[in-house]
Amino acid sequence: MKEISVKELATLKESGADFQLIDVREQNEVDIAEIGGELIPMNTVPENVDKFSKDKQVVVHCRSGVRSGNVIQYLEQNHGFDNLYNLAGGILAYADEIDNSLTKY
């Protein structure tokens, strides 16, 4: 599985790169802290596969990187994706390294 660091993600965001950011946490977690992106909770991924782009880099994130990693494995194994990147350390790492104003939970 391919990974991207929070620093690499911050650079992508700042540069205006054409990529997709998907958050697989739950709405109540997004209410606590969020870094943008489209919310597709992990349990709804099977019915929302068509919302994941196959034409550009897709960064998938969650709180720590575990759920997003599971989602990526599912999509790669069952739907042939090869353009997905797991955000290493998730939003916790983003809060530590990029934006310490984010609430950690």
N, CA, C and O atoms as a Tinker XYZ file with bonds, in Angstrom:
   420  protein
     1  N      0.845000   -1.186000    0.000000    73     2
     2  CA     0.000000    0.000000    0.000000    64     1     3
     3  C      0.889000    1.248000    0.000000    63     2     4     5
     4  O      1.871000    1.336000    0.738000    81     3
     5  N      0.519000    2.193000   -0.838000    73     3     6
     6  CA     1.274000    3.444000   -0.914000    64     5     7
     7  C      0.833000    4.370000    0.221000    63     6     8     9
     8  O     -0.335000    4.400000    0.609000    81     7
     9  N      1.799000    5.116000    0.736000    73     7    10
    10  CA     1.512000    6.076000    1.803000    64     9    11
    11  C      2.001000    7.455000    1.393000    63    10    12    13
    12  O      2.863000    7.606000    0.527000    81    11
    13  N      1.427000    8.444000    2.040000    73    11    14
    14  CA     1.856000    9.826000    1.876000    64    13    15
    15  C      1.987000   10.413000    3.274000    63    14    16    17
    16  O      1.155000   10.152000    4.142000    81    15
    17  N      3.030000   11.205000    3.490000    73    15    18
    18  CA     3.213000   11.820000    4.809000    64    17    19
    19  C      2.317000   13.050000    4.927000    63    18    20    21
    20  O      1.825000   13.571000    3.926000    81    19
    21  N      2.115000   13.500000    6.146000    73    19    22
    22  CA     1.305000   14.702000    6.345000    64    21    23
    23  C      1.992000   15.912000    5.721000    63    22    24    25
    24  O      1.322000   16.826000    5.240000    81    23
    25  N      3.314000   15.924000    5.725000    73    23    26
    26  CA     4.038000   17.036000    5.097000    64    25    27
    27  C      3.815000   17.030000    3.588000    63    26    28    29
    28  O      3.630000   18.085000    2.980000    81    27
    29  N      3.832000   15.841000    2.983000    73    27    30
    30  CA     3.562000   15.743000    1.542000    64    29    31
    31  C      2.131000   16.189000    1.233000    63    30    32    33
    32  O      1.894000   16.859000    0.228000    81    31
    33  N      1.184000   15.822000    2.089000    73    31    34
    34  CA    -0.204000   16.255000    1.895000    64    33    35
    35  C     -0.311000   17.774000    1.995000    63    34    36    37
    36  O     -0.983000   18.399000    1.175000    81    35
    37  N      0.337000   18.369000    2.981000    73    35    38
    38  CA     0.299000   19.825000    3.138000    64    37    39
    39  C      0.850000   20.505000    1.886000    63    38    40    41
    40  O      0.316000   21.521000    1.441000    81    39
    41  N      1.912000   19.945000    1.322000    73    39    42
    42  CA     2.492000   20.496000    0.093000    64    41    43
    43  C      1.507000   20.376000   -1.072000    63    42    44    45
    44  O      1.361000   21.311000   -1.858000    81    43
    45  N      0.839000   19.242000   -1.184000    73    43    46
    46  CA    -0.178000   19.067000   -2.237000    64    45    47
    47  C     -1.265000   20.123000   -2.106000    63    46    48    49
    48  O     -1.657000   20.750000   -3.090000    81    47
    49  N     -1.754000   20.314000   -0.869000    73    47    50
    50  CA    -2.826000   21.283000   -0.641000    64    49    51
    51  C     -2.364000   22.698000   -0.986000    63    50    52    53
    52  O     -3.089000   23.443000   -1.646000    81    51
    53  N     -1.167000   23.071000   -0.544000    73    51    54
    54  CA    -0.652000   24.422000   -0.776000    64    53    55
    55  C     -0.391000   24.697000   -2.251000    63    54    56    57
    56  O     -0.546000   25.827000   -2.715000    81    55
    57  N      0.002000   23.666000   -2.984000    73    55    58
    58  CA     0.360000   23.850000   -4.396000    64    57    59
    59  C     -0.860000   23.892000   -5.310000    63    58    60    61
    60  O     -0.749000   24.235000   -6.487000    81    59
    61  N     -2.027000   23.539000   -4.763000    73    59    62
    62  CA    -3.229000   23.505000   -5.585000    64    61    63
    63  C     -3.260000   22.311000   -6.528000    63    62    64    65
    64  O     -3.944000   22.345000   -7.551000    81    63
    65  N     -2.528000   21.264000   -6.194000    73    63    66
    66  CA    -2.476000   20.058000   -7.033000    64    65    67
    67  C     -3.876000   19.468000   -7.198000    63    66    68    69
    68  O     -4.740000   19.615000   -6.335000    81    67
    69  N     -4.069000   18.804000   -8.323000    73    67    70
    70  CA    -5.344000   18.159000   -8.617000    64    69    71
    71  C     -5.328000   16.757000   -8.018000    63    70    72    73
    72  O     -4.834000   15.814000   -8.637000    81    71
    73  N     -5.871000   16.628000   -6.813000    73    71    74
    74  CA    -5.957000   15.332000   -6.148000    64    73    75
    75  C     -7.266000   15.297000   -5.370000    63    74    76    77
    76  O     -7.923000   16.321000   -5.184000    81    75
    77  N     -7.629000   14.107000   -4.923000    73    75    78
    78  CA    -8.852000   13.947000   -4.151000    64    77    79
    79  C     -8.475000   13.545000   -2.732000    63    78    80    81
    80  O     -7.633000   12.670000   -2.531000    81    79
    81  N     -9.100000   14.186000   -1.749000    73    79    82
    82  CA    -8.892000   13.866000   -0.343000    64    81    83
    83  C    -10.189000   13.286000    0.202000    63    82    84    85
    84  O    -11.242000   13.920000    0.128000    81    83
    85  N    -10.106000   12.074000    0.750000    73    83    86
    86  CA   -11.298000   11.415000    1.271000    64    85    87
    87  C    -11.070000   11.053000    2.741000    63    86    88    89
    88  O    -10.046000   10.478000    3.112000    81    87
    89  N    -12.050000   11.405000    3.553000    73    87    90
    90  CA   -12.049000   11.165000    4.993000    64    89    91
    91  C    -13.003000   10.005000    5.265000    63    90    92    93
    92  O    -14.190000   10.102000    4.957000    81    91
    93  N    -12.498000    8.902000    5.843000    73    91    94
    94  CA   -13.356000    7.739000    6.086000    64    93    95
    95  C    -13.784000    7.614000    7.557000    63    94    96    97
    96  O    -14.221000    6.552000    8.002000    81    95
    97  N    -13.649000    8.724000    8.302000    73    95    98
    98  CA   -14.120000    8.737000    9.691000    64    97    99
    99  C    -15.632000    8.952000    9.718000    63    98   100   101
   100  O    -16.280000    9.045000    8.676000    81    99
   101  N    -16.174000    9.029000   10.919000    73    99   102
   102  CA   -17.601000    9.277000   11.102000    64   101   103
   103  C    -17.851000   10.780000   11.256000    63   102   104   105
   104  O    -16.939000   11.537000   11.589000    81   103
   105  N    -19.091000   11.202000   11.011000    73   103   106
   106  CA   -19.437000   12.626000   11.092000    64   105   107
   107  C    -19.080000   13.221000   12.458000    63   106   108   109
   108  O    -18.577000   14.343000   12.523000    81   107
   109  N    -19.330000   12.495000   13.541000    73   107   110
   110  CA   -19.031000   13.041000   14.866000    64   109   111
   111  C    -17.530000   13.299000   15.043000    63   110   112   113
   112  O    -17.147000   14.180000   15.812000    81   111
   113  N    -16.677000   12.544000   14.343000    73   111   114
   114  CA   -15.233000   12.785000   14.402000    64   113   115
   115  C    -14.864000   14.024000   13.595000    63   114   116   117
   116  O    -14.002000   14.803000   14.001000    81   115
   117  N    -15.519000   14.200000   12.454000    73   115   118
   118  CA   -15.283000   15.385000   11.622000    64   117   119
   119  C    -15.676000   16.643000   12.386000    63   118   120   121
   120  O    -15.041000   17.688000   12.245000    81   119
   121  N    -16.728000   16.534000   13.195000    73   119   122
   122  CA   -17.169000   17.675000   13.995000    64   121   123
   123  C    -16.095000   18.105000   15.006000    63   122   124   125
   124  O    -16.059000   19.266000   15.413000    81   123
   125  N    -15.234000   17.184000   15.404000    73   123   126
   126  CA   -14.164000   17.485000   16.367000    64   125   127
   127  C    -12.965000   18.115000   15.655000    63   126   128   129
   128  O    -12.416000   19.115000   16.117000    81   127
   129  N    -12.567000   17.526000   14.533000    73   127   130
   130  CA   -11.387000   18.007000   13.798000    64   129   131
   131  C    -11.487000   17.552000   12.352000    63   130   132   133
   132  O    -11.879000   16.418000   12.075000    81   131
   133  N    -11.126000   18.452000   11.420000    73   131   134
   134  CA   -11.151000   18.059000   10.012000    64   133   135
   135  C    -10.111000   18.847000    9.227000    63   134   136   137
   136  O     -9.742000   19.965000    9.586000    81   135
   137  N     -9.647000   18.220000    8.137000    73   135   138
   138  CA    -8.627000   18.841000    7.282000    64   137   139
   139  C     -9.117000   18.979000    5.848000    63   138   140   141
   140  O     -8.324000   19.117000    4.916000    81   139
   141  N    -10.423000   18.939000    5.687000    73   139   142
   142  CA   -10.990000   19.053000    4.347000    64   141   143
   143  C    -11.202000   17.682000    3.747000    63   142   144   145
   144  O    -10.943000   16.659000    4.382000    81   143
   145  N    -11.666000   17.677000    2.547000    73   143   146
   146  CA   -11.907000   16.416000    1.863000    64   145   147
   147  C    -13.360000   16.004000    1.937000    63   146   148   149
   148  O    -14.175000   16.604000    2.639000    81   147
   149  N    -13.648000   14.972000    1.198000    73   147   150
   150  CA   -15.003000   14.447000    1.109000    64   149   151
   151  C    -15.197000   13.365000    2.151000    63   150   152   153
   152  O    -14.371000   12.460000    2.274000    81   151
   153  N    -16.286000   13.454000    2.905000    73   151   154
   154  CA   -16.579000   12.463000    3.940000    64   153   155
   155  C    -17.295000   11.262000    3.322000    63   154   156   157
   156  O    -18.393000   11.380000    2.779000    81   155
   157  N    -16.636000   10.099000    3.424000    73   155   158
   158  CA   -17.244000    8.825000    3.033000    64   157   159
   159  C    -16.913000    7.848000    4.168000    63   158   160   161
   160  O    -15.895000    7.158000    4.114000    81   159
   161  N    -17.780000    7.788000    5.206000    73   159   162
   162  CA   -17.476000    6.920000    6.340000    64   161   163
   163  C    -17.170000    5.485000    5.901000    63   162   164   165
   164  O    -17.762000    4.965000    4.955000    81   163
   165  N    -16.235000    4.866000    6.612000    73   163   166
   166  CA   -15.740000    3.539000    6.243000    64   165   167
   167  C    -16.866000    2.552000    5.941000    63   166   168   169
   168  O    -16.793000    1.814000    4.958000    81   167
   169  N    -17.894000    2.531000    6.768000    73   167   170
   170  CA   -18.965000    1.547000    6.567000    64   169   171
   171  C    -19.828000    1.834000    5.345000    63   170   172   173
   172  O    -20.657000    1.004000    4.972000    81   171
   173  N    -19.650000    3.001000    4.710000    73   171   174
   174  CA   -20.431000    3.310000    3.507000    64   173   175
   175  C    -19.606000    3.191000    2.226000    63   174   176   177
   176  O    -20.115000    3.439000    1.133000    81   175
   177  N    -18.334000    2.812000    2.358000    73   175   178
   178  CA   -17.457000    2.738000    1.182000    64   177   179
   179  C    -17.995000    1.779000    0.106000    63   178   180   181
   180  O    -17.987000    2.143000   -1.070000    81   179
   181  N    -18.463000    0.563000    0.461000    73   179   182
   182  CA   -18.914000   -0.354000   -0.603000    64   181   183
   183  C    -19.985000    0.229000   -1.522000    63   182   184   185
   184  O    -20.002000   -0.075000   -2.715000    81   183
   185  N    -20.882000    1.065000   -0.983000    73   183   186
   186  CA   -21.910000    1.656000   -1.849000    64   185   187
   187  C    -21.476000    3.000000   -2.440000    63   186   188   189
   188  O    -22.236000    3.628000   -3.177000    81   187
   189  N    -20.263000    3.439000   -2.122000    73   187   190
   190  CA   -19.764000    4.720000   -2.640000    64   189   191
   191  C    -18.452000    4.586000   -3.412000    63   190   192   193
   192  O    -17.715000    5.562000   -3.553000    81   191
   193  N    -18.158000    3.396000   -3.908000    73   191   194
   194  CA   -16.911000    3.161000   -4.646000    64   193   195
   195  C    -16.779000    4.131000   -5.818000    63   194   196   197
   196  O    -15.680000    4.577000   -6.146000    81   195
   197  N    -17.908000    4.451000   -6.441000    73   195   198
   198  CA   -17.880000    5.335000   -7.616000    64   197   199
   199  C    -17.465000    6.766000   -7.269000    63   198   200   201
   200  O    -17.169000    7.550000   -8.171000    81   199
   201  N    -17.438000    7.121000   -5.989000    73   199   202
   202  CA   -17.022000    8.473000   -5.590000    64   201   203
   203  C    -15.502000    8.605000   -5.495000    63   202   204   205
   204  O    -14.987000    9.718000   -5.390000    81   203
   205  N    -14.777000    7.483000   -5.532000    73   203   206
   206  CA   -13.319000    7.487000   -5.500000    64   205   207
   207  C    -12.813000    7.618000   -6.935000    63   206   208   209
   208  O    -13.136000    6.792000   -7.788000    81   207
   209  N    -12.032000    8.643000   -7.194000    73   207   210
   210  CA   -11.507000    8.869000   -8.544000    64   209   211
   211  C    -10.510000    7.784000   -8.918000    63   210   212   213
   212  O     -9.727000    7.331000   -8.082000    81   211
   213  N    -10.544000    7.371000  -10.178000    73   211   214
   214  CA    -9.522000    6.464000  -10.698000    64   213   215
   215  C     -8.555000    7.216000  -11.603000    63   214   216   217
   216  O     -7.597000    6.636000  -12.114000    81   215
   217  N     -8.809000    8.521000  -11.803000    73   215   218
   218  CA    -8.048000    9.316000  -12.776000    64   217   219
   219  C     -6.978000   10.202000  -12.157000    63   218   220   221
   220  O     -6.176000   10.789000  -12.884000    81   219
   221  N     -6.946000   10.314000  -10.834000    73   219   222
   222  CA    -5.951000   11.173000  -10.185000    64   221   223
   223  C     -5.579000   10.576000   -8.838000    63   222   224   225
   224  O     -6.185000    9.605000   -8.385000    81   223
   225  N     -4.583000   11.164000   -8.210000    73   223   226
   226  CA    -4.151000   10.703000   -6.898000    64   225   227
   227  C     -5.277000   10.900000   -5.893000    63   226   228   229
   228  O     -5.905000   11.957000   -5.840000    81   227
   229  N     -5.521000    9.860000   -5.094000    73   227   230
   230  CA    -6.538000    9.913000   -4.055000    64   229   231
   231  C     -5.849000    9.643000   -2.714000    63   230   232   233
   232  O     -5.237000    8.592000   -2.519000    81   231
   233  N     -5.959000   10.601000   -1.802000    73   231   234
   234  CA    -5.415000   10.446000   -0.453000    64   233   235
   235  C     -6.582000   10.129000    0.468000    63   234   236   237
   236  O     -7.555000   10.880000    0.536000    81   235
   237  N     -6.476000    8.999000    1.181000    73   235   238
   238  CA    -7.528000    8.557000    2.085000    64   237   239
   239  C     -6.998000    8.707000    3.507000    63   238   240   241
   240  O     -5.872000    8.305000    3.802000    81   239
   241  N     -7.823000    9.294000    4.397000    73   239   242
   242  CA    -7.362000    9.469000    5.770000    64   241   243
   243  C     -8.444000    9.164000    6.780000    63   242   244   245
   244  O     -9.638000    9.164000    6.482000    81   243
   245  N     -7.970000    8.901000    8.006000    73   243   246
   246  CA    -8.853000    8.691000    9.150000    64   245   247
   247  C     -8.150000    9.289000   10.369000    63   246   248   249
   248  O     -7.356000   10.218000   10.222000    81   247
   249  N     -8.421000    8.786000   11.541000    73   247   250
   250  CA    -7.810000    9.346000   12.749000    64   249   251
   251  C     -6.331000    9.007000   12.836000    63   250   252   253
   252  O     -5.504000    9.883000   13.091000    81   251
   253  N     -5.988000    7.714000   12.622000    73   251   254
   254  CA    -4.599000    7.290000   12.818000    64   253   255
   255  C     -3.976000    6.600000   11.611000    63   254   256   257
   256  O     -2.766000    6.373000   11.587000    81   255
   257  N     -4.777000    6.266000   10.622000    73   255   258
   258  CA    -4.265000    5.583000    9.431000    64   257   259
   259  C     -4.691000    4.133000    9.312000    63   258   260   261
   260  O     -4.435000    3.503000    8.286000    81   259
   261  N     -5.338000    3.586000   10.339000    73   259   262
   262  CA    -5.735000    2.181000   10.312000    64   261   263
   263  C     -6.967000    1.973000    9.427000    63   262   264   265
   264  O     -6.939000    1.151000    8.512000    81   263
   265  N     -8.048000    2.716000    9.697000    73   263   266
   266  CA    -9.272000    2.550000    8.898000    64   265   267
   267  C     -9.025000    2.888000    7.436000    63   266   268   269
   268  O     -9.482000    2.174000    6.544000    81   267
   269  N     -8.297000    3.983000    7.189000    73   267   270
   270  CA    -8.029000    4.358000    5.796000    64   269   271
   271  C     -7.210000    3.274000    5.109000    63   270   272   273
   272  O     -7.413000    3.004000    3.925000    81   271
   273  N     -6.290000    2.652000    5.833000    73   271   274
   274  CA    -5.524000    1.545000    5.263000    64   273   275
   275  C     -6.414000    0.374000    4.906000    63   274   276   277
   276  O     -6.242000   -0.244000    3.855000    81   275
   277  N     -7.367000    0.064000    5.776000    73   275   278
   278  CA    -8.310000   -1.022000    5.490000    64   277   279
   279  C     -9.169000   -0.707000    4.272000    63   278   280   281
   280  O     -9.427000   -1.586000    3.450000    81   279
   281  N     -9.613000    0.539000    4.152000    73   279   282
   282  CA   -10.412000    0.953000    3.001000    64   281   283
   283  C     -9.595000    0.803000    1.715000    63   282   284   285
   284  O    -10.098000    0.302000    0.710000    81   283
   285  N     -8.343000    1.237000    1.753000    73   283   286
   286  CA    -7.484000    1.138000    0.568000    64   285   287
   287  C     -7.284000   -0.320000    0.172000    63   286   288   289
   288  O     -7.373000   -0.660000   -1.007000    81   287
   289  N     -7.014000   -1.183000    1.147000    73   287   290
   290  CA    -6.852000   -2.609000    0.835000    64   289   291
   291  C     -8.110000   -3.167000    0.178000    63   290   292   293
   292  O     -8.024000   -3.898000   -0.808000    81   291
   293  N     -9.262000   -2.830000    0.712000    73   291   294
   294  CA   -10.532000   -3.291000    0.148000    64   293   295
   295  C    -10.682000   -2.825000   -1.301000    63   294   296   297
   296  O    -11.017000   -3.616000   -2.182000    81   295
   297  N    -10.429000   -1.530000   -1.542000    73   295   298
   298  CA   -10.613000   -0.977000   -2.889000    64   297   299
   299  C     -9.591000   -1.541000   -3.878000    63   298   300   301
   300  O     -9.922000   -1.791000   -5.037000    81   299
   301  N     -8.363000   -1.740000   -3.426000    73   299   302
   302  CA    -7.346000   -2.302000   -4.318000    64   301   303
   303  C     -7.659000   -3.754000   -4.655000    63   302   304   305
   304  O     -7.538000   -4.164000   -5.809000    81   303
   305  N     -8.057000   -4.525000   -3.664000    73   303   306
   306  CA    -8.302000   -5.955000   -3.866000    64   305   307
   307  C     -9.604000   -6.245000   -4.618000    63   306   308   309
   308  O     -9.676000   -7.196000   -5.396000    81   307
   309  N    -10.626000   -5.427000   -4.385000    73   307   310
   310  CA   -11.943000   -5.732000   -4.937000    64   309   311
   311  C    -12.360000   -4.860000   -6.109000    63   310   312   313
   312  O    -13.295000   -5.208000   -6.831000    81   311
   313  N    -11.683000   -3.729000   -6.316000    73   311   314
   314  CA   -12.110000   -2.798000   -7.362000    64   313   315
   315  C    -10.967000   -2.315000   -8.239000    63   314   316   317
   316  O    -11.169000   -1.433000   -9.073000    81   315
   317  N     -9.780000   -2.865000   -8.073000    73   315   318
   318  CA    -8.675000   -2.602000   -8.976000    64   317   319
   319  C     -8.047000   -1.222000   -8.912000    63   318   320   321
   320  O     -7.418000   -0.791000   -9.879000    81   319
   321  N     -8.199000   -0.523000   -7.804000    73   319   322
   322  CA    -7.589000    0.803000   -7.678000    64   321   323
   323  C     -6.072000    0.673000   -7.560000    63   322   324   325
   324  O     -5.572000   -0.269000   -6.946000    81   323
   325  N     -5.340000    1.626000   -8.154000    73   323   326
   326  CA    -3.879000    1.657000   -8.006000    64   325   327
   327  C     -3.376000    3.078000   -7.775000    63   326   328   329
   328  O     -2.181000    3.346000   -7.901000    81   327
   329  N     -4.279000    3.981000   -7.439000    73   327   330
   330  CA    -3.937000    5.401000   -7.278000    64   329   331
   331  C     -4.272000    5.927000   -5.883000    63   330   332   333
   332  O     -4.445000    7.131000   -5.695000    81   331
   333  N     -4.363000    5.020000   -4.902000    73   331   334
   334  CA    -4.762000    5.397000   -3.552000    64   333   335
   335  C     -3.550000    5.486000   -2.636000    63   334   336   337
   336  O     -2.645000    4.654000   -2.697000    81   335
   337  N     -3.547000    6.509000   -1.787000    73   335   338
   338  CA    -2.461000    6.750000   -0.841000    64   337   339
   339  C     -3.036000    6.899000    0.553000    63   338   340   341
   340  O     -3.963000    7.680000    0.769000    81   339
   341  N     -2.491000    6.152000    1.497000    73   339   342
   342  CA    -2.917000    6.248000    2.884000    64   341   343
   343  C     -2.150000    7.383000    3.561000    63   342   344   345
   344  O     -0.930000    7.474000    3.428000    81   343
   345  N     -2.855000    8.241000    4.281000    73   343   346
   346  CA    -2.197000    9.315000    5.020000    64   345   347
   347  C     -1.562000    8.708000    6.270000    63   346   348   349
   348  O     -2.261000    8.344000    7.215000    81   347
   349  N     -0.240000    8.601000    6.269000    73   347   350
   350  CA     0.492000    7.986000    7.377000    64   349   351
   351  C      0.240000    8.760000    8.670000    63   350   352   353
   352  O      0.486000    9.964000    8.743000    81   351
   353  N     -0.252000    8.057000    9.684000    73   351   354
   354  CA    -0.505000    8.686000   10.977000    64   353   355
   355  C     -1.832000    9.398000   11.085000    63   354   356   357
   356  O     -2.217000    9.826000   12.173000    81   355
   357  N     -2.545000    9.534000    9.970000    73   355   358
   358  CA    -3.875000   10.133000    9.971000    64   357   359
   359  C     -3.908000   11.569000   10.466000    63   358   360   361
   360  O     -2.908000   12.286000   10.448000    81   359
   361  N     -5.093000   11.960000   10.909000    73   359   362
   362  CA    -5.290000   13.345000   11.338000    64   361   363
   363  C     -4.519000   13.632000   12.630000    63   362   364   365
   364  O     -4.219000   14.789000   12.923000    81   363
   365  N     -4.197000   12.597000   13.401000    73   363   366
   366  CA    -3.375000   12.809000   14.602000    64   365   367
   367  C     -1.990000   13.322000   14.220000    63   366   368   369
   368  O     -1.481000   14.259000   14.834000    81   367
   369  N     -1.383000   12.711000   13.211000    73   367   370
   370  CA    -0.070000   13.166000   12.742000    64   369   371
   371  C     -0.174000   14.556000   12.132000    63   370   372   373
   372  O      0.727000   15.379000   12.293000    81   371
   373  N     -1.280000   14.820000   11.425000    73   371   374
   374  CA    -1.478000   16.145000   10.835000    64   373   375
   375  C     -1.536000   17.205000   11.943000    63   374   376   377
   376  O     -0.962000   18.286000   11.806000    81   375
   377  N     -2.224000   16.892000   13.023000    73   375   378
   378  CA    -2.320000   17.824000   14.154000    64   377   379
   379  C     -0.944000   18.034000   14.799000    63   378   380   381
   380  O     -0.611000   19.149000   15.202000    81   379
   381  N     -0.155000   16.974000   14.895000    73   379   382
   382  CA     1.175000   17.071000   15.506000    64   381   383
   383  C      2.160000   17.861000   14.645000    63   382   384   385
   384  O      2.915000   18.687000   15.156000    81   383
   385  N      2.147000   17.603000   13.334000    73   383   386
   386  CA     3.205000   18.117000   12.469000    64   385   387
   387  C      2.832000   19.343000   11.631000    63   386   388   389
   388  O      3.711000   20.111000   11.239000    81   387
   389  N      1.539000   19.532000   11.353000    73   387   390
   390  CA     1.132000   20.591000   10.418000    64   389   391
   391  C      0.273000   21.659000   11.089000    63   390   392   393
   392  O      0.562000   22.848000   10.958000    81   391
   393  N     -0.769000   21.259000   11.799000    73   391   394
   394  CA    -1.737000   22.222000   12.329000    64   393   395
   395  C     -2.069000   21.878000   13.777000    63   394   396   397
   396  O     -2.982000   21.097000   14.044000    81   395
   397  N     -1.314000   22.471000   14.715000    73   395   398
   398  CA    -1.542000   22.128000   16.110000    64   397   399
   399  C     -2.782000   22.790000   16.705000    63   398   400   401
   400  O     -3.044000   22.654000   17.901000    81   399
   401  N     -3.543000   23.500000   15.885000    73   399   402
   402  CA    -4.814000   24.040000   16.363000    64   401   403
   403  C     -5.923000   22.982000   16.293000    63   402   404   405
   404  O     -7.001000   23.173000   16.856000    81   403
   405  N     -5.656000   21.874000   15.606000    73   403   406
   406  CA    -6.647000   20.808000   15.508000    64   405   407
   407  C     -6.792000   20.101000   16.852000    63   406   408   409
   408  O     -5.807000   19.862000   17.550000    81   407
   409  N     -8.018000   19.774000   17.200000    73   407   410
   410  CA    -8.292000   19.037000   18.423000    64   409   411
   411  C     -7.957000   17.575000   18.214000    63   410   412   413
   412  O     -8.443000   16.943000   17.277000    81   411
   413  N     -7.122000   17.040000   19.096000    73   411   414
   414  CA    -6.807000   15.600000   19.041000    64   413   415
   415  C     -7.785000   14.866000   19.939000    63   414   416   417
   416  O     -8.132000   15.342000   21.020000    81   415
   417  N     -8.216000   13.726000   19.492000    73   415   418
   418  CA    -9.179000   12.932000   20.256000    64   417   419
   419  C     -8.820000   11.474000   20.234000    63   418   420
   420  O     -9.523000   10.656000   20.827000    81   419
